[in-house]
């Protein structure tokens, strides 16, 4: 491979290829409504696992209750899947059937 100096001496043009870096996709952790998990437990989970202040946790809990689901947080794919898994395990340990899923940000 010729050196930079050799290319300049021979009259060749140096070009620099640009590499475009794409941001990784982010994923929503979605909480789903059910008929058994208490509203207090959902609020508690939002405060503890998703670090939501009490008023925001209450608002999101009401969105889950009235609309059937709500986004609890936006994370990298691995982090979203881990959060969903941790929360569902915690819910089962506390006798709650709370379901969470992940969905790519649109």
Secondary structure by P-SEA (a helix, b strand, c coil): cccaaaaaaabbbbbbbbbbbbccbbbbbbbbbcccccaaaaaaaaaacccccaaaaaaaaaaaaaccccccccccaaaaaaaaaaaaaaaaaacccccccccccc
